[in-house]
Amino acid sequence: MIITLKDGSKREYAQPMTVLEIAADISEGLARAATAGELDGETVDLRTVIDQDCDLNILTFDSPAGAGAFHHTTSHIMAQAIKRLYPDVKLAIGPSIAEGFYYDVDSDTPLTTEDLEKIEAEMKKIVREALPITRFTKPREEAIAYFKEKNEPYKVELIEDLPEDAEISFYQQGEFVDLCAGPHLMSTKPVKAFKLTSLAGAYWRGSEKNKMLTRIYGTSYTKKADLEAYLTRLEEAKKRDHRKLGRQLGLFMLRDEGPGFPFFLPNGMILKNTLLDYWREIHRKAGYVEISTPIMLNRQLWETSGHWDHYKENMYTTVIDETDFAIKPMNCPGGILVYQSEPRSYRDLPLRMGELGLVHRHEKSGQLHGLMRVRCFTQDDAHIFMTPEQIRSEIKGVAKLIDEVYQMFGFKYHVELSTRPENSMGSDEDWEMATEGLRSALDDLGLDYVVNEGDGAFYGPKIDFHLEDSIGRTWQCGTIQLDFQLPLRFNCEYIGADGEKHRPIMIHRVAFGSIERFIGILIEHFAGAFPTWLSPEQVRVLPISDKYLDYANQVNAQLNEAGVRSSVDTKAEKIGYKIREARLAKVPYMLVVGAKEEENGLVAVRSRFAGDEGQRSLAEFISAIQEEIRTRTARETVAQDEEKK
């Protein structure tokens, strides 16, 4: 058999080989680092026997799937430790996730954070025992009987829900056996660096009708230094939590009277409106027109779009004049009605219609999270109607616009191209043309991208933009989706140069995604210390004492007249206290005024960026900050301890 490796090289073997044996044949170092394999695009266990020609990639912790196998093994080590310490605990599921793993457990005595230390200590023993991990299968009825005897009802339910012909596999390490599809490491020995990070409640199978289980989160690494770096990032993320900073900076609030429906406070509205002003400016320059469509439309529209059949459980509905209506979860059907409001010619295309549309989606209460997961949000949608020949240039235009947005806020990003899924609609020709249009546009722009085979939307391929924030977390925000189906379902047309009717092609795209979620990301990215142009309060005037309050008010008035968002600290406190308060409020500039400043028409400038910047004339300061705001310059914030020096 011939094995084709990732680098294109080939190896030939006369007998069947496991993935691990092939890794060892390549190099002993690779075999030691290997965590799983990728066989013809599918992640497999190191124990998998290969007996025919294939493409093989040996996975290590450095790849997402390789790290997943490592994390999955750690979740089993944790489950084994739990069963040793608390034999009556019942196990549910324990998958790997993006940066670690979790296990859902059912315990009559609630587990607490104090229990995590005990579990970690037992996990260390299991790692030191270097238990070999073996895989085996059982027939369906035998597997059910096994877990019934072990009093593991969740495992029994999982097996009973598997297809009749499914292979039921188990992994064993020492006395511990778990139902699992894998893949896993060869032993517990390599898992040297791990940490259990938190506890949470989680409904069994995500349904509020089921029992609430305890979810234990953790992470693991191959090196202690990497674990410590991750935990440092975790602590930094806690400091940047947008919910905490949102309260501290007076940006937004969440109330029990409307779970998932955020309230924007005055400072938050300044921030939101400044973002929307920027959005309108760049879209106007890029040739978009802005529209607004109703928040509620009737059932017939949502049936035509397909949402009523495929998305109804996430939609809020009501009855008006004996007709079913739904609050819109998406803006696209309304945009199509605008397109159809008048006859269209090929000369009108491309037609780029932007909408800051308020949408509502029913998210489960357990999934709500600050501004990141809400039930009501503003989507910075745009729908572009075009001819087939315009696909490539329009995709490039959208990608450039999204790039401009992310560059503005200092985000790095990577791009993924998702292709046709199995349950798709449309002809092979349409899909081939659409996918090639996206691919060609990315190639023309010189953007590196990863291809996600089969991960497109059911109506068309898509490009997703995953941005990276200042502490290395990634967020999927921007997306470009090609759609042949909605124009077909709504019978959209344009008159071509040949005088005949043709069907337009539609692009759905967002740059911010959800304005609310993007604000949450920005709060955490900047740790609340926004660039001056975006800051709700750009300047705070600090009189040394009440004697200079009149001059402070004059300075403040001139700043506001010049379009600078400014306020005066009128509290009867010492100047050191006022400076600390302004710093906690993340105000970019503080202008200290006293006798010398009043006498000479000056201000003593302190900033988040350079600390004490010295005295300047008010006119000079206003000119400089106006330029900083106009150009949306982002100065780097210094650490507070450096500023104190």
N, C-alpha and C positions, 0 to 999 in steps of 0.2 A: 504494500500500500504506500501511496505517496502523500506526505503531509506537507502542505504549503503553509509556511509561517508568515507572520505579520509583515516582515520585511521583504516578502516575495521569495525568499530562499526555500528550497525543498529538501525534505529528508525522506529516505525510503527505508521501510522496515519489512522484514519477511514474516513477522508474526504480530498478533495483536499486542498493543501497548496501552498502558494507562497514560492519562495526561501527565501525571507526576513523573512517570518513567521517561517520557519524551522530554520533559523539562530537565531531568537529570542528565539525559544524553546531550542536551544542548550545553548545560553547564551546571556544576554542583551549586554554585551561588544562586542561579535562577531557581533551582529546585527548592533551596532553603527559603527563598523569598516568595515562592508561588503560593497563592491562596485559592485559585480557581482557574478554570480554563474557559475560553470562548471558542466553541466548536460550531463552525458554519454560522456564526452570528449569535449563537445561543450560549448563555452562561451555563457551565457544567461543573460538576465536582471533579476534584483532582483524581478521584478513584475511577472516573469514567473510562471504560475500555474502548479504544478506537480500533476498528478492524477493517476500515475501508478508506479510500481517498477522501481528504477533507482539507478545509482551511482551519488552522489552529492558532490561537493567540494565548500565550501563557500570561495569566493575570497576576499582578502583585497588588500590594496595598495602595500603590500610586494611582490605580485606576478606580473609578467609582464602583464597578462590579466586583473588583478584587477586594476593595475595602468593605463592600457589603458582605462578602463571605466571612471576612475577619470579624466584623461586628456581629454577624449572625451567630458565629461560634461563641462570642462573648455573651450573647443573650442566653445561650444554653448553659454556659458556665454559671451565670447568675441564677437561672432557674434551678440548677442542681444545688447551688448553695442555699436557696430558699427552701427547697424540699428537705435538705439536711437539717436546717434550723427550725423549720415550721412544717412538719410532715403533713399536717391537715390542710395546708393551703392547696387550692385547686388551680391548675394552670390553664390559661386560655391560649393566647397567641403571643409570639415573641419575635417579630421580624427585625431586620436591619432597616434603618432609615438614613437620611442624607448624611448626618454627622454622628451616627451612633446606632442605638438600638433601644427597644423597650420590650417589656414583657407585661402583659395584663394578667393579674392574678386575683383570685377570689379568696379572701381571708375573713373568717368569722371575727377575729380580733384585728381591727384596723392596723395596718402597718404605718409607721411614722418615720420621720427623717432620722430618728435615733436608730431605727432598725437598719438603715442603709450602711452604717459603719460595720455592724455585725455581718451583714451580707458580704460586704467587700472583703472583710477578713477571711471569711470562709472561701470566697472566690480565689483569694491568693493561695490558700491551701490546695485547692483543686488544680490551679496552674502548676504549683510545685510538684504535684503528683504526676504531672505529665501524662495524663490518661490518654491512651489511644482512642480515637473516635472511629467507630465502624458504622457501616450502613447495611441495613437488611430490609426485606419486605415481608409482609404478611398478607394472606387472603383477607378479604373484606370482613367476613364474619368473625374470623379469628382476631383481627385487629380490634373490632368493636368489643368482643368479649374481654380482650386484654385490658382495655382501658376501663371497662365496667368494673373489672376486678380491682383495678387500681383506684377506683372511685374518682375518675377524672371525667365528669360529664361533658365538659366543653370539648374535650378531644373526641368523645363519642359523637357529639353533634356534628363536629367537623367532618368526621369520616362518613357519617350517614348522609351528608349533603354532597359528597363527592360523586361523580358519575360512576355508574355500575362498573365500567371497564377501566377505571382509574387505577394506576399502580399506587399502592399505599406503602410508603417508605418510612423507615425509622432510623434515627441516629442514636448510638449508645456511647457513653463515656463513663467508665466505671459502673456504678450501680444505677446510673441515671439513663433513662430511655425516653425519647420524645418523638412524637409524630412530626415529621418534617420532610419537605421536598429537597432541602439543601440549597446550595452547596455549603460544605463546612471544611475547616482545616483538618489536617491529619491527626492532630492531637491538641490537648489543651495547653501544651508547653509554650507556644510562641506568644500567647496573650499576656505580655508582661506589664503593660501600662494601661490601666483602665480607671474609670471613676463613675460612680452612680451619682447622677446630677440632680434628680428631682422626682417628686411623686405627683400624680394627678389622678383625677377620676376619669373613667372612660366607660361608656355604656358598651355592653357586650354587642359586638357586631355593629356598633355605631347607632343603635336604635334606642330612642328614649323609652321605648316600651320594655326594654330588657333591663337586667340588673346592672347596677353601677359597680364596676370592678376597679381595682387599684392598678394604675399604670406606673411602672418604675422605669425611668429613663436613665440611660447611661451612654458612655462613649468609650472607645478603646483605640490604642495606637500601638505601633510596633516599637516605638521609642518613647522613653519617659519625657525627653525634651519636647517632643511633639505634643504629648498630652498636656504638659505644663503650658505650652504656647496656646493650645486650644482653650484651656481653663482661664488663661489670662484674657483671651478674646471674649469668653463668656462673661467674665466680670465686667469687662468694658461694655459689653452689650447691655448688661443690667443698668449700668450708669446712664446709658443712652436710651433706655426704654422710653418710647414716645408717649406712653400713657402717663408716666411720671413727669416727664418734661412738659407734656401738654398741660398738665395742671399747674406746674410751677410757673410756666410762661404765659398762662392765661390764654391758651390757643383753642382748646376744645374741651368738652365734657361729655360724659356718658351717664345716663340716668336710668334707673330701674323703670321709670315710666315709659321708656322707649328703648328697650334693649336692641342694640345693633343700629340705632338711629342717632348718629352723632349730632351734638349741638356745637356750632362754631361760635366762639366768643369773639369780642371785638378784635383782639390781636390776631386770632385765627382767621377772621374774615379779611384783615389786611393782607395776611400771607396768602390766602386763597385767591383773593382778587388780583394780587400782584402776579401770581402764577398765571391766572387767566388772561391778564393783560399781555403778558409775554407770549402766551399761546396764540392769542389773536394777532399779535404783531407778526410772528413768524409765518402764520398761515396766510395772512393777507399778502405777504411778500411772495409766498409760494403759489399764489393763484387760486386759493380756496375762497368759496363763498360760505357764509355762515347761515345756518338755518336753525329753526327750533320746531320740534314736533310735539304733539300732545302727550301728556303723561299717561293717558288712559285711552284705549281704543277697543273696538268691539271684537267679539269672539271670532267672527268670520275672518278678520285680518290675521289673527294668530293661528287659525286653522290653515290658512293659505301659506303662511310662512313656515308652518310645521311646529311652531312652539307649543301650540295647544296639545298636540299629541306627545311631544318629546320633552317638554319642559314645564308642564302644567303644575307639577308638585312644588316647583320653586316660584310660582307666580301668585300674586295677590289678585283675587278676583272679586267682582261684585255684580249686582244686577241693577240695570237702569232701564226703566220703561219695558220691563219684561224681557230684556236682552242681556245676555252675558257680556261683561266687559272685563278687561284685565289691565292692571297697571303695568306699564312696559318694563320688562326685564332687560330689553335690548332696544337699541335705537334704529336698527336697520330697516324694519318694515315701514316705519314712518318716513325714512329717507327715500324709500322706493316710491311711496305715494307722492312725494315732492317731485321726484323724477318724472312720474307719470302725469303731473299736473298740466303739462303742455306738450305738444309734439316736439320731438327731438330729431335733429339732423346730425350727420357725421361731423358737420362743421361746429356743432356745439360740444363735441367731445375732444379731449377728456373733460368731464364735468366733475369738479372736486368740491364736494359738499361737506363742510365740517359742522359738527354739532356738539355742544357741551350739554349733553342730555342727562337729566336726572333719571336714574333707573332704580328699580326695587327688585330684590331677589330674596326669597325666603331661605335664609341659611339656618341650620340647626343651632340652637342656643349654645351647645358645647363647642361649636366651631368659631364663635364670634371672638374677635381679638382686637380691641382698640380700634384704630382706623384701618388696620390691615385686613380685617374680615368683617364687613358690615352688611346691613340689609338695605341700605339706601346710599347711593353714591353717584357722583357725577363722572360720566365716562367721556373722555375727550375723543369722541368718535369722529371718523370721517369715512365717507363712502364715495368712491371714485368710479364713475361709469365711463367705459372706454371701448375702443375697438380692439380686436385681437392684435393688430399691429402696434398698439400703444402699450401693451403689457410691460415690455422691457423698460421703456423710458419712464413709465409711471412708477414702477417698483423702485427704480434707481432714485427717483425724486423723493419717494417716501423714505427710503433708507437714509438718504442724505439729511432729510429733515430730522429723523429720529437721532441720527448721529450728532447733529447740531445741538439737540436738546440735552443729550447725555454729556457731551463735551462741556456744555455750559455749567453743569453742576459737578463736574470733575469725576464722573463715573467712567470706569473702564467697563467693557462689556464683551460678551461673546455671542455668536449668532448660530442658530440651529435652523436647518431646513428640514421640514417634516413632509413626507411624501404620502402617497395614496394608502389609506387603510383598507382593510378587507370589506367593511360594511359601508362602502362609498357609493355615491350616486354619480351618474354621468358616464360618458363614453370614454374609451381608451384614448381617442384622439384629443378630446378636451383636456384630459388629465396630463397627457404627454406635453401638450402645448403650454399648459399652465405651469407645470413643474420646470420645464425648460426655460420659460420666461423668468421665473424666480432665480433659477440657477445662473442664467446668463447675466442677470442684473447684478447678482452678488460677485460674479467673476469680473464683470466690467469695473465694479467699484474696488476690486482688490481686497474684499473682505474675506477673512478666513471663516469657515463655517463647518459645522458638523452635520452630517446627514442622519436624520432619524427616520429610518425606513418604516413606513406604515403608521406614522404618528400624526398624519395630517387630519384636518377636520373632514367630516363625511362629505362635505360639499366642495372641498378643494384643498390644495397644498398650502402651506403657510411658512412664514419666516418668523421666528421668535427671537427677541433680543433679551438676553439675560445680563442685567447690569450688576456690577460689583461695587459694594459700598466701601467706606473708608476703613472698615475692620475686616474686610475680606468675605462678607456674606454676599450671596447672589440672590437677585430678585428678578422674576420674569415680569416685565412691564410692557414694552413695545411689542406689537405683533402686526404682521401683514398677511392677510388671508385672501386668496383668490377664490371667487365664487361664481360658478356657472349656474347654480341651481335656483337661487332666489330670483334672478332675472327671468328664468324659465317659468317658475311657479307663478310669478306675477305678470307674465306675458309682457315684459318690458321690450320696447322696440326703439329703433332709430332708422331714419331714412338714409341709406348709403349713397355714395357718389353715383351708383348705378340706378338710383331712383327706386330701389327695392327696399323692403323692410328687412332689418337685421336685428339680431339679439345682442345687446351690449354685454360686456363682461364687467363684473363688479369687484372692487377691492374693498374689504373691510380693514381698517387700520386704526390703531391707537398709538400714541407716543408716551403719554403719562400712564395710560391704562385707566385706572381710577384716580381722580384728583385726590380723593381722601387718602387712599393707600399711598400715593406718591408723596403726599405731605408727611405721612407717617414715616416713610423711608427717608425723606429729607431731614426730618427731626433727628432721626438716629444717625444718619450719615454725618451731619454737622454737629451732633450732640447739642442741638438747640442753638448753636452759635452760627446763625445764618450769615451769608454774605450781606454786605450793607444794603444792596439794592432790594434784597428780599426781607430784611429784618422789619418786623412790625414797628419797632421803635429804633430809629437810626442814631439819634443823638439824645443824650440827657444832659441838661444844663444843671450844674451843681454850685449854688452860691455857698461861699465859705460861712456866711452867717446871714441872718435876716436883713442886715444893713445893705446887702448887695442883691436883694430880691428884685428890686425894680430893674436893675441892670440885667439880671438873669432873664426877667420877663421880656426885656427889649431884645436880647439875643435870641430868645426862643421865638419871638414874633418874626424876626428877620429870617430865621431858619425856615419856619413854616411858610412864610411868604415866598421863599425860594424853592418850595416844593420838597423840603426835607422834613421827614417825620420826627418831630422833636417834642420834648416835654421838660418841665422844670421840677426838680426835687425840692419841695417846699417844707420838708420835715425839719423840725428844730433839733437836728442831730449834728454831730461833728462830721467834718468832711471825710474822714477815714471810713465812717459808717456808710455814708452816702456812696462812696466809691465801691465798697464791698457789695452794697445792694444793687448798684448798676451792673457790676460784674456778674452777680448771680442771675440777673435778668438778661444776661448775654447781650447787652447793648453795645454796639460796635464802638461808639465814640462818647466820651464824657468831656464836657467843657467845664472846667473849674474857673469860677470868676470871683475875684476879690477886689481889693483896693487898686492894685497896680493895673489889673485888667480893665476896670471901669475907667480909670484915669486916662488910659492910653487907647481905649477902644480895642482891647485884645481879648483873647481867650487862651487859657492854658489847656492844651489838648492832651488827653489820655485816651489810649485806644486799646482794644482787645488784641491788636496786631503787633504793637511795638511798645506798649506801656506808656511811659511819659514821653510825649513828642515835643514838648516845649511850647512856648508862647507863639501865637500867630495872630495876625489881624483877622477879624471876623470875616471880612470880604474874601481874604485868601483861603480861609478854611471852607467857606461856602462854595467857592469856585472848585476847590479840590474834591469835595464830597459830591458835588453835582456831577463832575466828570466820572467819578467812581460809580455812581448810580447809573448814569447814562450808558456807560460802557459795560455795566454789570461785571466789573472787575471783582475777583475774589482774592482778597488778601488773606494770608495764612494767620490763623490765631495762634498766639504764643501760649505756652503753659502758664498757669497762674503763678507758680512758684518762681518762674523766670521773671514775670512781670514785677513781683515783689522786690526782686533784687534791684 
